[in-house]
């Protein structure tokens, strides 16, 4: 059980740690995205520094690696520990995939903020709550044009939506560990936006689409 859990955690972490934004900008623009804009490897900074196509591709691939990590975690759990909760194995994979994206071993543990990958992992593990949270993200972005604010509020709303849909559906399969993972991932994403929160409070945060010498919200 312990070995299988460690194997699932390692596999999900390594899959989540693939630095898609960094690789795409290296491949197509021969640049290091860490030296552009905010220095972040996420989709927003890639979009601002490398073009709309690369930004969209980064977001999509980060979502897909999150989806793949959770699907793989569930499959490996069923094969290696059939008596264990599949939801717990998916939760373990979800947490480790997001940790891999945020702290990738390939980039000295300096990665993205986990928004797209977090959406991807829960798009498989808790799809209704994930779709509701990304809707909050989209509405806040349209209303404020602050990507960081949309990311923070979208992430904060996810555990609430997960609880709400669980109550509506009467789903008894949700485990304390999986609930803890939902909250932990949301808190991790919010914590990674600590500098953005400071700038939002100071009124110095850049809006999406604004022309600025330095993009700092990715």
C-alpha positions in Angstrom: 0.0 0.0 0.0 2.7 2.4 1.0 4.9 1.6 -2.0 2.0 1.8 -4.4 1.0 5.2 -3.0 4.6 6.5 -3.3 4.7 5.2 -6.9 1.5 7.0 -7.7 2.6 10.2 -6.0 6.0 10.1 -7.9 4.3 9.5 -11.3 1.8 12.3 -10.8 4.5 14.7 -9.6 6.8 14.0 -12.6 3.9 14.3 -15.0 2.7 17.6 -13.4 6.3 18.9 -13.3 6.6 19.0 -17.1 7.2 22.8 -17.7 5.1 23.2 -20.7 5.3 27.0 -20.9 9.0 27.0 -20.6 9.4 24.2 -23.2 7.1 25.9 -25.7 8.8 29.3 -25.5 12.2 27.6 -25.8 11.1 25.5 -28.8 9.3 28.2 -30.8 10.9 31.5 -29.7 14.3 30.2 -28.5 13.9 32.3 -25.3 13.7 31.6 -21.6 10.3 32.6 -20.4 11.7 33.0 -16.9 13.5 36.1 -18.1 10.4 37.7 -19.6 7.5 39.6 -18.0 6.8 38.3 -14.5 9.3 35.4 -15.0 6.5 32.9 -14.4 6.2 29.8 -16.7 2.4 29.9 -16.6 0.0 30.6 -19.5 -0.6 34.2 -18.8 3.0 35.2 -18.8 3.6 33.1 -21.9 0.7 34.8 -23.6 2.0 38.2 -22.8 5.6 37.4 -23.7 5.3 34.8 -26.4 2.0 35.4 -28.2 -1.6 34.2 -28.0 -1.0 30.9 -29.6 1.7 29.8 -27.2 -0.3 31.1 -24.3 -3.3 29.1 -25.3 -1.2 26.0 -25.9 0.4 26.4 -22.5 -2.9 26.6 -20.8 -4.3 23.6 -22.7 -1.3 21.4 -22.0 -1.2 22.3 -18.4 -4.9 21.4 -18.1 -4.2 18.1 -19.9 -1.3 17.1 -17.8 -3.5 17.6 -14.7 -6.2 15.5 -16.3 -3.7 12.8 -17.2 -2.2 12.7 -13.8 -5.5 12.1 -12.0 -6.6 9.5 -14.6 -3.2 7.7 -14.2 -3.5 7.9 -10.5 -6.9 6.2 -10.6 -5.7 3.6 -13.0 -2.6 2.7 -11.0 -4.6 2.7 -7.8 -7.0 0.2 -9.3 -4.2 -2.0 -10.5 -1.8 -1.8 -7.5 -4.1 -1.3 -4.6 -7.6 -2.5 -5.6 -8.8 -2.5 -2.1 -8.0 1.2 -1.6 -10.3 4.1 -2.3 -10.0 5.1 -6.0 -11.0 8.6 -5.0 -8.1 8.7 -2.5 -5.7 7.6 -5.2 -7.0 10.3 -7.5 -6.8 12.9 -4.7 -3.2 11.9 -4.1 -2.3 12.2 -7.8 -4.1 15.6 -8.0 -2.2 17.0 -5.1 1.2 15.7 -6.4 0.5 16.9 -9.9 -0.1 20.4 -8.8 2.9 20.3 -6.5 4.9 19.2 -9.5 3.7 22.1 -11.6 4.4 24.6 -8.8 7.7 23.1 -7.7 9.2 21.3 -10.8 12.4 19.5 -10.1 13.6 20.4 -13.7 13.6 24.2 -12.9 15.0 24.2 -9.4 11.5 23.9 -7.9 10.4 27.3 -9.4 7.3 26.7 -11.5 3.9 28.2 -12.2 1.0 29.0 -9.8 -1.0 25.9 -10.5 -4.3 27.4 -11.8 -4.5 25.5 -15.1 -3.1 22.3 -13.7 -5.4 22.6 -10.7 -8.3 23.0 -13.0 -7.2 19.9 -15.0 -6.9 17.6 -12.0 -10.3 18.4 -10.7 -11.9 18.4 -14.1 -11.4 14.7 -13.8 -11.8 14.2 -10.0 -14.6 16.7 -9.4 -15.8 18.0 -12.8 -18.9 20.0 -11.8 -17.1 21.9 -9.1 -14.2 22.5 -11.5 -16.4 23.9 -14.2 -18.3 26.1 -11.7 -14.9 27.4 -10.4 -13.6 28.2 -13.9 -16.9 30.0 -14.6 -16.2 32.2 -11.5 -12.7 32.8 -12.9 -14.1 33.9 -16.3 -16.7 36.2 -14.8 -14.2 37.9 -12.5 -11.7 38.3 -15.3 -14.3 39.8 -17.6 -15.5 42.2 -14.9 -12.1 43.3 -13.5 -9.4 42.2 -16.1 -7.3 41.1 -13.2 -6.0 37.5 -13.9 -4.7 37.2 -10.4 -7.9 38.2 -8.8 -9.9 35.8 -11.0 -7.4 33.0 -10.1 -7.7 33.7 -6.4 -11.5 33.9 -6.3 -11.9 31.0 -8.7 -9.6 28.8 -6.5 -11.3 29.9 -3.3 -14.7 29.1 -4.7 -13.8 25.5 -5.7 -14.0 23.8 -2.3 -17.3 25.6 -1.7 -18.7 24.3 -5.0 -17.3 20.8 -4.3 -19.2 20.8 -1.0 -22.4 22.2 -2.6 -22.5 19.6 -5.4 -21.7 16.9 -3.0 -24.7 17.9 -0.9 -26.9 18.1 -3.9 -25.9 14.8 -5.3 -25.8 13.0 -2.0 -22.4 11.6 -2.8 -21.2 9.4 0.1 -18.0 8.4 -1.7 -16.1 11.6 -0.9 -13.4 10.9 1.8 -11.8 13.2 4.4 -8.5 12.8 2.5 -10.0 13.9 -0.8 -11.8 16.9 0.8 -8.5 17.9 2.4 -6.8 17.7 -1.0 -9.5 20.0 -2.5 -8.8 22.6 0.2 -5.0 22.2 0.1 -4.8 22.7 -3.7 -7.0 25.8 -3.5 -4.9 27.2 -0.6 -1.6 26.4 -2.4 -2.8 28.3 -5.5 -3.9 31.3 -3.5 -0.6 31.3 -1.5 1.3 31.3 -4.8 -0.4 34.6 -5.6 0.8 36.4 -2.4 2.7 39.0 -4.4 -0.3 39.6 -6.6 -2.5 40.0 -3.5 -0.1 42.6 -2.1 -0.2 44.5 -5.4 -4.0 44.3 -5.6 -4.2 45.8 -2.1 -1.8 48.5 -3.1 -3.6 49.2 -6.4 -0.5 48.5 -8.5 -1.5 45.2 -10.1 -1.5 45.1 -13.9 -4.8 44.4 -15.7 -5.0 41.8 -18.5 -4.7 43.4 -21.9 -3.0 46.6 -20.5 0.2 47.7 -22.1 2.9 47.6 -19.5 6.7 47.4 -19.5 6.5 44.5 -17.1 3.7 42.0 -16.8 3.5 40.9 -13.3 0.3 38.9 -12.9 1.1 35.6 -14.6 
